[in-house]
């Protein structure tokens, strides 16, 4: 690696938001200087300032979007003294349920004057363009809301979003007071897991509060012994139980369960979900699911006996529909309340998903062309395409003992191939996702990671970069002068991913390129790797030079290792201008043990 390239990446690593802004400068150049149309006004929060071209860019947007009633933009924070910018808020498309948690349109909105006048008349409030309360009344009365995805407001406050509301008007429809007595039919699929099923149904019965419920358990073929135990649980906890011997076809089994339901609302739950306490989750979900514009409703799910996040909504990323913030500790707040507030999302997990039965029937239930994977996401996307909005409630949580009963699809070759087929089917059915993207996930947020960060792609984060075998290298033992470690090897549906670090003592870390040696059934093959930033290396090895980019990540396509009985990976170094490869034998980590 050249020193100039090293300095470039160091700056990108240490100041990623600055790099993000530099890469997108062209987006902020209007075609010409313009002013807002006369029938529009702007509301600008006093504790911040506008981008220099804000008015012209908004005027261009109004013309392009055929005159929406209400326009909001993205924003960030700015230091008044240094001018340094930080904390970007790259917002979702129109999200009326998120608006109930806080006034997310933020510090800059543009509105038709007629809309402002109507809000004054109908709300009885005085016109105050600095008031979130009044701007809220304008937003919910707008017939056409548009999000301009550019950062046009810079706030002097780091976090100014604590404003909340309880009830609302959305899309011109007053929220209908919900009927607490409506029956919720809880559909649970279970096979050969009587102890887990008991924990699930007992926690529901214990903490259902005033909700009116019926429980329906569909068993796709438990053993005779476990069938007897399930029947005993049915009598003990008063639920309908039916055993239907068949393969685990999630969509078909859920549709069978729904056909047995007598309630106005369906709640699909996994048998590995547990209600931890009295938190009113059923009535909260029922209240939201009762809104005319709502499709599916989910809740926050945590890993059992922990504060680690399993689900706060599903987002479409480069690898497919994903659980943002999965495994992150829930004792921190992430990206403007993503794990705290109610948010509109592309989808919620079928592990706990409520939907009004009338809406479920309207879309034809679960698509039985999908057997297991993406069934819940597809259901939610069907609802979205019918004009409904899916919602995750993050002020209530349940525990999810994820995939305990079925196992991990990625680690089973047959299940992995089926999952890939079903992913292809899902995208073929919903092409708008590839054409326009997830409406509730900003195009400039990272599509590669589970964090919420601006999309500043580092080489090691690009999962499209697959390792290639290096021909003609003579593999030598690195010896004691090389320090190395293969920290982890993990499997994904498409590749094996090895991470680690390697450098030669008393040499600049820029003089050698990292790689790996794959040992498969006794044969050795060198592979390229991508450098990765490891900020801890200079701290652990204080006498070494320029080793913070001596980490590596190597993704080897699965088909390269598909038919081998055993395989392992060692870290190696490629000297510049040499045909040798120095492998650190002590760093060997197994991949496949036949």
Backbone torsions as a table, in degrees:
resi	resn	phi	psi	omega
1	UNK	NA	132.1	177.7
2	UNK	-73.7	153.4	-178.8
3	UNK	-63.5	-37.0	179.4
4	UNK	-63.9	-38.9	177.7
5	UNK	-67.3	-38.8	177.3
6	UNK	-60.2	-46.4	-179.7
7	UNK	-64.0	-38.1	178.9
8	UNK	-60.8	-46.8	-178.8
9	UNK	-72.1	-32.4	176.0
10	UNK	-61.2	-43.7	179.2
11	UNK	-65.4	-39.9	179.2
12	UNK	-64.7	-37.8	-179.7
13	UNK	-71.4	-44.7	-173.7
14	UNK	-81.7	-24.5	-179.1
15	UNK	-132.6	63.8	-174.0
16	UNK	-65.3	-34.6	-178.2
17	UNK	-69.5	-34.2	176.1
18	UNK	-63.4	-41.4	177.6
19	UNK	-64.6	-40.1	178.5
20	UNK	-58.9	-46.0	-178.5
21	UNK	-67.2	-40.2	179.8
22	UNK	-62.9	-39.2	-177.6
23	UNK	-69.3	-18.5	-174.4
24	UNK	-116.6	19.2	-178.7
25	UNK	-57.1	-37.4	-175.5
26	UNK	-63.6	-26.8	-179.7
27	UNK	-66.1	-19.0	-172.1
28	UNK	-105.0	19.2	178.2
29	UNK	-107.4	106.9	179.3
30	UNK	-68.2	157.4	177.8
31	UNK	-65.3	-35.9	176.2
32	UNK	-160.1	163.1	179.9
33	UNK	-73.2	124.2	-178.5
34	UNK	-133.9	162.8	172.6
35	UNK	-116.2	162.6	178.7
36	UNK	-62.0	147.4	171.9
37	UNK	-57.3	152.3	-174.5
38	UNK	-61.4	-26.4	-177.5
39	UNK	-88.9	13.5	177.3
40	UNK	-119.9	156.5	171.6
41	UNK	-136.9	161.8	177.2
42	UNK	-115.8	142.8	171.9
43	UNK	-111.7	116.5	-176.1
44	UNK	-119.1	118.7	179.8
45	UNK	-62.4	135.3	-172.4
46	UNK	-67.4	-25.6	-176.0
47	UNK	-88.4	48.6	179.4
48	UNK	-179.2	-172.0	-180.0
49	UNK	-143.9	160.8	-179.7
50	UNK	-83.7	152.3	165.8
51	UNK	-62.8	147.7	-173.5
52	UNK	-60.2	-27.4	-178.8
53	UNK	-108.5	18.1	-173.2
54	UNK	-56.0	-49.9	-174.4
55	UNK	-64.3	-41.8	180.0
56	UNK	-64.9	-41.7	-179.2
57	UNK	-67.7	-37.1	176.6
58	UNK	-67.4	-41.2	178.8
59	UNK	-61.2	-41.8	176.9
60	UNK	-63.4	-39.9	-179.6
61	UNK	-65.1	-41.9	179.0
62	UNK	-58.6	-44.5	179.3
63	UNK	-65.7	-40.2	-178.4
64	UNK	-68.0	-35.5	-176.5
65	UNK	-94.2	11.1	177.3
66	UNK	60.6	41.8	169.4
67	UNK	71.7	59.7	175.0
68	UNK	-64.4	157.9	-179.7
69	UNK	-73.8	-36.3	-168.6
70	UNK	-141.5	125.2	-178.4
71	UNK	-123.7	133.2	172.7
72	UNK	-127.2	159.7	-172.5
73	UNK	-127.6	174.7	172.3
74	UNK	-83.3	169.1	-178.6
75	UNK	-155.7	169.5	173.6
76	UNK	-147.0	-171.9	177.8
77	UNK	-110.7	152.7	-179.9
78	UNK	-137.7	138.1	175.7
79	UNK	-80.2	121.2	-176.1
80	UNK	-61.3	-29.1	-176.6
81	UNK	-86.4	-47.3	-173.8
82	UNK	-95.7	-19.7	-175.9
83	UNK	78.4	3.6	-179.5
84	UNK	-70.0	135.3	-177.4
85	UNK	-104.7	147.9	-175.7
86	UNK	-159.7	179.2	173.7
87	UNK	48.9	56.8	178.6
88	UNK	-66.8	139.9	173.7
89	UNK	-113.2	96.0	178.7
90	UNK	-93.7	109.8	-161.3
91	UNK	-92.9	160.4	175.2
92	UNK	-78.6	169.9	170.0
93	UNK	-66.1	176.1	-172.8
94	UNK	-46.9	121.4	-173.7
95	UNK	-132.3	83.4	-174.6
96	UNK	-62.1	-30.1	179.8
97	UNK	-77.0	-31.8	173.0
98	UNK	-64.6	-35.4	178.1
99	UNK	-58.9	-26.0	178.5
100	UNK	-71.8	-21.9	178.5
101	UNK	-86.7	-41.8	179.0
102	UNK	-162.6	159.5	-177.6
103	UNK	-79.0	78.2	-172.7
104	UNK	-68.2	-21.3	175.3
105	UNK	-55.3	-27.9	164.9
106	UNK	82.9	-144.0	-165.9
107	UNK	-83.4	-9.3	-179.4
108	UNK	-141.8	119.4	172.5
109	UNK	-136.0	151.7	173.6
110	UNK	-121.1	139.0	-174.5
111	UNK	-140.9	155.5	169.7
112	UNK	-70.5	140.4	-179.5
113	UNK	-62.7	-32.4	178.8
114	UNK	-63.0	-36.1	178.2
115	UNK	-65.6	-41.4	178.8
116	UNK	-62.9	-44.4	-179.9
117	UNK	-63.4	-38.7	-180.0
118	UNK	-68.1	-37.7	177.9
119	UNK	-63.3	-38.0	177.1
120	UNK	-63.2	-47.2	-178.1
121	UNK	-62.9	-47.4	-170.2
122	UNK	-82.9	-29.9	-178.5
123	UNK	-90.1	-21.1	-175.4
124	UNK	76.3	7.6	-179.5
125	UNK	-91.2	155.1	173.2
126	UNK	-75.0	151.8	178.2
127	UNK	-72.5	110.9	-180.0
128	UNK	-136.4	99.6	-175.3
129	UNK	-76.4	1.7	171.8
130	UNK	-98.8	-4.2	-174.0
131	UNK	-97.5	121.1	174.4
132	UNK	-59.0	-33.9	178.4
133	UNK	-59.8	-47.6	-178.0
134	UNK	-70.5	-41.4	179.0
135	UNK	-63.6	-33.1	174.6
136	UNK	-60.0	-45.4	-179.3
137	UNK	-62.7	-32.0	175.5
138	UNK	-70.2	-45.8	-175.1
139	UNK	-60.6	-44.8	-174.3
140	UNK	-74.6	-12.4	177.4
141	UNK	-95.7	-5.1	-178.2
142	UNK	-72.8	135.8	176.6
143	UNK	-85.6	-24.8	179.0
144	UNK	-136.7	107.0	178.9
145	UNK	-104.2	136.6	-177.5
146	UNK	-131.8	137.2	177.9
147	UNK	-103.1	119.1	174.8
148	UNK	-91.4	107.5	-170.7
149	UNK	-81.4	57.0	175.2
150	UNK	-133.0	147.6	-179.3
151	UNK	-83.4	99.3	-174.4
152	UNK	-115.6	2.7	177.4
153	UNK	-134.0	137.0	-179.1
154	UNK	-121.0	112.6	-175.8
155	UNK	-88.5	143.3	173.8
156	UNK	-82.7	-9.3	179.6
157	UNK	-102.2	135.8	-178.7
158	UNK	-71.9	-38.8	-178.8
159	UNK	-141.8	104.5	-177.2
160	UNK	-119.6	35.4	-172.9
161	UNK	-125.1	68.3	177.2
162	UNK	-110.9	-2.9	-176.6
163	UNK	-71.2	129.5	-178.7
164	UNK	-132.3	156.1	172.4
165	UNK	-129.4	168.9	179.8
166	UNK	-106.4	-55.7	-177.9
167	UNK	-123.3	167.4	-161.4
168	UNK	-154.9	169.0	165.6
169	UNK	-116.8	129.1	179.6
170	UNK	-134.0	138.6	178.5
171	UNK	52.9	34.5	178.5
172	UNK	77.1	4.4	-178.4
173	UNK	-114.5	125.3	176.0
174	UNK	-69.4	134.0	176.5
175	UNK	-59.6	132.0	-179.2
176	UNK	-84.1	128.0	176.0
177	UNK	-55.8	126.7	-172.9
178	UNK	-83.0	154.3	-178.7
179	UNK	-94.0	109.0	-177.6
180	UNK	-66.1	-15.4	-176.1
181	UNK	-91.1	-1.7	179.1
182	UNK	-66.0	139.0	-175.8
183	UNK	-78.1	137.1	174.7
184	UNK	-107.1	119.0	176.9
185	UNK	-92.5	113.7	-177.3
186	UNK	-96.4	114.2	-176.8
187	UNK	-101.2	121.9	-177.6
188	UNK	-125.3	129.0	173.8
189	UNK	-96.0	135.0	-177.3
190	UNK	-154.7	139.6	175.8
191	UNK	-147.1	126.6	173.9
192	UNK	54.0	34.9	177.2
193	UNK	-138.0	57.7	-175.4
194	UNK	-61.7	-35.3	-179.3
195	UNK	-68.7	-40.7	178.0
196	UNK	-67.8	-41.7	178.3
197	UNK	-60.5	-40.5	179.5
198	UNK	-63.8	-42.8	178.8
199	UNK	-61.2	-40.9	-179.2
200	UNK	-65.3	-56.5	-173.3
201	UNK	-70.3	-33.2	178.8
202	UNK	-66.5	-37.6	179.2
203	UNK	-69.3	-34.9	176.9
204	UNK	-65.7	-48.2	179.8
205	UNK	-61.5	-37.3	-177.0
206	UNK	-71.5	-36.4	-171.3
207	UNK	-118.8	26.2	179.9
208	UNK	-80.7	-11.7	177.3
209	UNK	60.6	-134.0	-177.4
210	UNK	-88.0	0.1	-177.0
211	UNK	-65.9	141.8	176.9
212	UNK	-92.7	120.2	-173.4
213	UNK	-134.1	157.2	162.8
214	UNK	-132.7	144.1	-179.1
215	UNK	-110.1	132.7	180.0
216	UNK	-126.2	117.8	-180.0
217	UNK	-111.3	122.4	178.1
218	UNK	-108.9	122.2	-176.1
219	UNK	-111.5	121.2	-177.0
220	UNK	-94.1	29.2	170.1
221	UNK	126.1	50.0	176.1
222	UNK	-65.7	159.6	174.9
223	UNK	-63.1	165.4	-179.2
224	UNK	-58.7	-42.4	-179.1
225	UNK	-63.2	-46.7	-178.0
226	UNK	-72.3	-27.7	173.6
227	UNK	-62.8	-42.8	177.7
228	UNK	-61.6	-39.6	178.6
229	UNK	-66.9	-39.9	179.3
230	UNK	-65.4	-39.1	177.9
231	UNK	-64.4	-37.1	177.1
232	UNK	-66.2	-39.0	176.8
233	UNK	-64.9	-36.8	178.7
234	UNK	-59.3	-42.2	178.4
235	UNK	-69.7	-38.9	-176.9
236	UNK	-69.1	-42.2	-174.0
237	UNK	-107.9	8.8	173.4
238	UNK	56.6	63.9	173.0
239	UNK	-131.9	156.2	177.2
240	UNK	-77.6	131.7	-178.0
241	UNK	-129.2	131.7	176.7
242	UNK	-139.5	129.7	178.2
243	UNK	-99.9	122.2	-179.0
244	UNK	-128.8	94.8	-178.0
245	UNK	-60.8	117.2	179.4
246	UNK	-169.6	166.2	174.7
247	UNK	-61.9	160.2	178.6
248	UNK	-77.3	90.0	176.6
249	UNK	-108.9	94.5	-169.3
250	UNK	-53.4	-49.4	-176.6
251	UNK	-60.1	-47.6	-178.2
252	UNK	-63.6	-43.4	-178.3
253	UNK	-66.1	-40.1	177.2
254	UNK	-64.5	-40.9	178.7
255	UNK	-64.8	-36.7	176.0
256	UNK	-63.0	-46.3	178.8
257	UNK	-60.1	-42.2	179.4
258	UNK	-63.1	-33.1	-179.7
259	UNK	-68.3	-20.1	179.2
260	UNK	-88.7	-6.9	-170.8
261	UNK	-80.5	143.6	174.9
262	UNK	-111.8	-2.2	-177.9
263	UNK	-83.7	163.1	177.4
264	UNK	-81.1	-15.2	-179.7
265	UNK	-130.6	143.1	178.7
266	UNK	-109.1	135.9	172.9
267	UNK	-124.7	110.4	177.5
268	UNK	-89.5	125.4	-178.5
269	UNK	-133.0	143.4	171.1
270	UNK	-76.8	152.4	176.6
271	UNK	-73.9	-7.5	177.6
272	UNK	-99.7	19.1	174.5
273	UNK	-100.7	141.6	-176.7
274	UNK	-131.8	133.7	174.9
275	UNK	-86.6	116.9	-171.1
276	UNK	-83.2	-21.8	-173.5
277	UNK	-165.4	175.6	175.9
278	UNK	-78.0	100.7	-177.7
279	UNK	-126.8	5.5	175.9
280	UNK	68.5	24.4	-171.8
281	UNK	-62.4	-35.2	-176.9
282	UNK	-66.9	-46.8	-179.3
283	UNK	-70.6	-32.9	176.4
284	UNK	-65.8	-41.8	177.4
285	UNK	-67.2	-40.6	179.6
286	UNK	-62.8	-41.7	179.5
287	UNK	-59.8	-46.2	-179.2
288	UNK	-71.2	-40.8	-179.1
289	UNK	-66.4	-20.6	179.9
290	UNK	-75.8	-18.2	179.6
291	UNK	-62.3	136.5	-176.7
292	UNK	-58.9	-31.0	-176.3
293	UNK	-88.2	-5.3	-173.3
294	UNK	-85.7	137.8	173.3
295	UNK	-95.9	-101.4	179.2
296	UNK	-94.9	149.8	179.0
297	UNK	-125.9	131.7	174.8
298	UNK	-125.6	178.1	178.2
299	UNK	-133.4	169.8	174.6
300	UNK	-67.3	135.5	174.2
301	UNK	-118.8	133.6	176.7
302	UNK	-113.8	154.0	172.2
303	UNK	-67.8	145.2	-170.5
304	UNK	-59.4	141.9	176.5
305	UNK	55.6	36.5	-177.2
306	UNK	-150.3	177.7	173.1
307	UNK	-115.1	28.6	179.6
308	UNK	-97.6	136.8	-175.0
309	UNK	-77.4	134.2	169.9
310	UNK	-107.6	-35.6	-176.3
311	UNK	-152.4	125.9	167.9
312	UNK	-134.8	33.3	-177.9
313	UNK	114.3	157.3	-177.7
314	UNK	-112.6	134.0	-176.8
315	UNK	-123.3	144.7	176.7
316	UNK	-86.4	116.1	179.7
317	UNK	-115.1	-177.1	-177.8
318	UNK	-61.3	-32.3	-179.1
319	UNK	-86.3	-5.8	-177.0
320	UNK	120.9	-179.2	178.5
321	UNK	-56.3	129.5	-170.3
322	UNK	-139.1	158.5	176.8
323	UNK	-93.7	98.2	176.4
324	UNK	-61.9	144.1	178.1
325	UNK	69.4	10.0	179.4
326	UNK	-59.2	134.0	-178.4
327	UNK	77.2	-4.2	177.5
328	UNK	-73.0	143.7	177.8
329	UNK	-65.9	135.2	-176.4
330	UNK	-84.2	4.1	179.5
331	UNK	-85.0	2.5	173.9
332	UNK	-115.3	156.2	174.7
333	UNK	-94.2	134.0	-177.4
334	UNK	-118.0	131.2	168.3
335	UNK	40.3	73.6	175.1
336	UNK	55.8	49.1	170.7
337	UNK	74.8	26.5	-178.9
338	UNK	-61.3	-24.3	175.8
339	UNK	-110.2	15.4	-179.9
340	UNK	-124.6	-44.0	-172.3
341	UNK	-93.0	168.2	169.6
342	UNK	-74.9	131.5	-179.4
343	UNK	-133.2	140.6	165.2
344	UNK	-74.3	137.6	-176.4
345	UNK	-140.0	164.5	175.5
346	UNK	-60.7	-43.8	-174.8
347	UNK	-158.0	163.1	172.1
348	UNK	-125.5	158.2	-175.8
349	UNK	-73.2	144.8	176.6
350	UNK	-71.4	-5.1	175.9
351	UNK	-63.7	-25.4	175.5
352	UNK	-159.0	93.7	-172.5
353	UNK	-136.7	120.0	177.8
354	UNK	-108.4	141.1	177.3
355	UNK	-151.0	144.4	176.0
356	UNK	-64.5	135.2	-174.7
357	UNK	-61.9	-35.2	179.0
358	UNK	-60.9	-41.3	178.6
359	UNK	-70.9	-38.3	177.0
360	UNK	-59.4	-45.1	179.1
361	UNK	-68.4	-33.0	-179.0
362	UNK	-59.8	-36.6	-179.2
363	UNK	-95.0	2.2	177.6
364	UNK	84.4	18.6	178.5
365	UNK	70.9	-157.7	178.3
366	UNK	-72.5	141.5	178.6
367	UNK	-75.7	113.0	-174.4
368	UNK	-77.9	-1.6	170.5
369	UNK	-72.2	-19.4	173.5
370	UNK	-98.7	124.0	-175.3
371	UNK	-83.8	-50.3	-173.6
372	UNK	-135.1	-56.6	-172.9
373	UNK	-78.5	144.4	174.0
374	UNK	64.0	13.2	179.5
375	UNK	-66.2	-44.9	179.8
376	UNK	-68.2	-41.2	179.5
377	UNK	-64.3	-39.7	179.2
378	UNK	-65.1	-42.2	177.5
379	UNK	-58.4	-47.1	-179.5
380	UNK	-64.9	-37.9	179.9
381	UNK	-68.9	-36.4	173.4
382	UNK	-58.8	-43.8	179.2
383	UNK	-64.1	-42.6	178.8
384	UNK	-59.5	-42.9	-178.1
385	UNK	-71.6	-16.6	173.0
386	UNK	-86.9	-0.4	177.3
387	UNK	101.0	2.2	177.7
388	UNK	-90.2	160.0	179.2
389	UNK	-118.3	133.5	-179.9
390	UNK	-91.0	147.1	-168.6
391	UNK	-136.9	139.2	170.2
392	UNK	-115.7	130.7	178.8
393	UNK	-96.7	112.0	-176.4
394	UNK	-100.8	10.7	175.5
395	UNK	-97.3	8.6	177.3
396	UNK	-143.6	144.6	-176.4
397	UNK	-137.3	155.4	171.3
398	UNK	-127.7	167.0	173.3
399	UNK	-95.7	142.1	178.4
400	UNK	-129.2	113.9	175.4
401	UNK	-85.6	76.0	-162.3
402	UNK	-60.2	129.6	172.1
403	UNK	56.4	27.7	178.3
404	UNK	-65.4	-40.0	-174.1
405	UNK	-79.6	-35.3	-174.6
406	UNK	-98.9	-21.7	-174.3
407	UNK	88.5	-176.8	-175.6
408	UNK	-97.0	120.8	-177.8
409	UNK	-62.8	-32.2	-175.5
410	UNK	-66.9	-34.3	-174.5
411	UNK	-83.2	-8.7	178.8
412	UNK	-107.5	119.4	-173.5
413	UNK	-59.3	-44.5	-178.6
414	UNK	-64.6	-43.6	179.2
415	UNK	-66.1	-36.4	179.8
416	UNK	-65.3	-42.0	179.0
417	UNK	-64.9	-39.4	177.1
418	UNK	-64.6	-40.3	179.4
419	UNK	-62.3	-41.0	178.3
420	UNK	-64.8	-40.2	177.4
421	UNK	-62.5	-42.6	-177.5
422	UNK	-71.3	-30.7	174.9
423	UNK	-65.2	-43.2	177.7
424	UNK	-62.2	-40.3	179.3
425	UNK	-63.7	-43.0	-178.7
426	UNK	-59.9	-47.4	-179.1
427	UNK	-69.5	-32.3	175.7
428	UNK	-66.5	-33.1	179.8
429	UNK	-76.0	-30.7	-176.0
430	UNK	-123.8	70.2	-174.6
431	UNK	-64.6	-19.5	-178.5
432	UNK	-60.1	-25.8	-178.2
433	UNK	-66.5	-38.2	177.7
434	UNK	-78.9	-28.3	-177.6
435	UNK	-81.7	-43.1	-173.8
436	UNK	-117.6	-21.6	-178.9
437	UNK	91.4	172.9	177.4
438	UNK	-66.4	120.7	-176.8
439	UNK	-65.3	-19.1	-177.3
440	UNK	-104.1	16.8	178.3
441	UNK	-138.6	116.1	-173.1
442	UNK	-60.4	140.5	-178.5
443	UNK	-61.5	-21.6	-178.4
444	UNK	-101.4	11.7	168.6
445	UNK	-90.6	153.3	-175.0
446	UNK	-60.3	129.3	174.9
447	UNK	-90.8	6.1	-171.0
448	UNK	-110.7	-19.3	-171.4
449	UNK	-126.4	165.3	-179.5
450	UNK	-86.3	-10.6	173.9
451	UNK	-76.1	165.5	169.8
452	UNK	-100.3	101.3	-178.5
453	UNK	-140.6	153.0	171.6
454	UNK	-58.4	149.7	-175.3
455	UNK	-79.4	84.4	172.5
456	UNK	-114.0	96.1	-170.3
457	UNK	-80.4	119.7	171.2
458	UNK	-87.2	152.6	-177.0
459	UNK	-54.1	-39.0	-175.5
460	UNK	-74.1	-12.0	-179.8
461	UNK	-91.7	-9.0	-176.6
462	UNK	-83.4	101.5	-175.1
463	UNK	-72.6	-6.1	175.8
464	UNK	-76.1	-16.2	-178.5
465	UNK	-81.7	100.8	177.9
466	UNK	-93.4	145.7	177.8
467	UNK	-69.7	148.2	177.6
468	UNK	-122.2	143.2	177.1
469	UNK	-65.8	143.6	179.8
470	UNK	-103.6	116.1	-177.3
471	UNK	-84.8	150.7	169.4
472	UNK	76.8	13.7	178.3
473	UNK	-92.5	135.4	173.8
474	UNK	-90.6	121.8	-175.0
475	UNK	-87.6	122.5	-179.4
476	UNK	-119.4	160.1	175.7
477	UNK	-76.5	128.2	-175.9
478	UNK	-68.2	-31.7	179.5
479	UNK	76.6	-175.7	-173.5
480	UNK	-72.1	-13.4	-178.4
481	UNK	-76.4	-8.8	-178.8
482	UNK	-110.9	131.3	174.4
483	UNK	-105.5	135.7	-175.8
484	UNK	-159.4	160.0	173.8
485	UNK	-157.0	135.5	165.7
486	UNK	-97.8	103.9	-171.5
487	UNK	-74.8	-37.4	-175.8
488	UNK	-156.4	152.3	170.5
489	UNK	-134.1	121.4	-179.8
490	UNK	-126.3	156.3	179.9
491	UNK	-103.7	140.8	171.5
492	UNK	-125.9	174.5	178.8
493	UNK	-59.8	-24.2	-172.0
494	UNK	-115.2	-18.2	-173.6
495	UNK	-159.5	164.1	168.2
496	UNK	-97.8	134.1	-175.7
497	UNK	-119.5	120.6	177.8
498	UNK	-110.1	135.9	176.6
499	UNK	-125.4	146.2	177.5
500	UNK	-179.4	-157.4	178.9
501	UNK	-153.2	155.4	179.3
502	UNK	-160.9	139.7	174.5
503	UNK	-158.7	162.3	177.2
504	UNK	-101.5	131.8	-178.2
505	UNK	-59.5	142.6	174.8
506	UNK	59.7	25.4	174.9
507	UNK	-131.3	147.7	175.9
508	UNK	-60.4	136.8	178.1
509	UNK	-65.8	-9.1	-178.4
510	UNK	-87.0	-10.8	-173.5
511	UNK	-80.7	-13.9	-176.4
512	UNK	-129.0	146.5	174.5
513	UNK	-99.8	135.5	179.9
514	UNK	-79.4	156.4	175.4
515	UNK	-162.0	-169.8	176.5
516	UNK	-136.6	157.1	170.4
517	UNK	-112.7	122.8	177.0
518	UNK	-93.8	120.6	175.0
519	UNK	-101.4	107.9	-176.2
520	UNK	-124.9	114.5	-179.8
521	UNK	51.0	42.9	176.0
522	UNK	86.0	-6.7	178.3
523	UNK	-100.4	146.4	-179.4
524	UNK	-111.3	130.3	177.2
525	UNK	-133.0	129.1	176.3
526	UNK	-81.0	141.4	176.7
527	UNK	-129.5	148.2	172.8
528	UNK	-70.3	158.2	173.5
529	UNK	-138.9	164.3	179.1
530	UNK	-106.7	134.7	177.8
531	UNK	-61.3	146.2	176.9
532	UNK	-134.2	141.7	179.9
533	UNK	-71.0	127.6	176.4
534	UNK	-130.9	90.2	-172.9
535	UNK	-65.8	-19.1	-177.0
536	UNK	-80.2	-18.3	-174.8
537	UNK	-61.7	-46.4	177.7
538	UNK	-61.9	-27.2	178.6
539	UNK	-74.3	-38.7	-179.4
540	UNK	-76.2	-33.9	-179.3
541	UNK	-122.1	74.4	-170.4
542	UNK	-65.7	-18.9	-177.9
543	UNK	-87.9	-4.2	-175.6
544	UNK	-93.1	159.0	-174.2
545	UNK	-111.6	132.9	170.4
546	UNK	52.0	48.9	-179.6
547	UNK	-106.5	5.2	-178.7
548	UNK	-70.3	-15.5	173.2
549	UNK	-107.7	29.5	178.0
550	UNK	-95.3	3.9	170.0
551	UNK	-74.3	165.4	178.0
552	UNK	-148.0	159.9	170.9
553	UNK	-139.4	135.6	-175.9
554	UNK	-134.0	123.6	179.5
555	UNK	-113.3	112.9	-178.1
556	UNK	-103.2	121.5	-179.2
557	UNK	-53.8	140.2	-176.1
558	UNK	-59.4	-34.5	-176.8
559	UNK	-64.1	-20.3	178.2
560	UNK	-71.9	-18.7	-177.0
561	UNK	-123.6	8.4	-168.2
562	UNK	-60.6	-40.2	-171.1
563	UNK	-104.1	11.9	-178.1
564	UNK	-89.7	153.9	-179.9
565	UNK	-87.1	-34.0	179.3
566	UNK	-147.4	147.2	-178.6
567	UNK	-154.3	150.1	175.5
568	UNK	-143.9	164.6	-178.2
569	UNK	-128.6	134.1	173.8
570	UNK	-118.3	148.2	172.7
571	UNK	-77.2	147.8	178.1
572	UNK	-146.2	165.4	177.7
573	UNK	-120.5	140.5	172.4
574	UNK	-110.3	108.7	174.5
575	UNK	-67.3	145.3	175.8
576	UNK	-66.4	141.6	177.1
577	UNK	60.6	39.4	178.5
578	UNK	-141.4	153.1	177.4
579	UNK	-100.1	12.4	-179.2
580	UNK	-98.9	162.1	175.0
581	UNK	-136.9	124.0	-176.7
582	UNK	-101.8	109.1	-177.4
583	UNK	-95.9	134.6	176.6
584	UNK	-91.3	98.4	-172.1
585	UNK	-61.8	-33.2	-177.1
586	UNK	-69.3	-12.8	-177.3
587	UNK	-87.8	3.8	-174.8
588	UNK	-54.4	130.8	174.6
589	UNK	-132.8	133.2	-177.4
590	UNK	-71.4	145.9	175.9
591	UNK	-111.7	-51.0	179.6
592	UNK	-129.6	131.2	176.8
593	UNK	-117.9	100.7	-176.8
594	UNK	-77.8	NA	NA
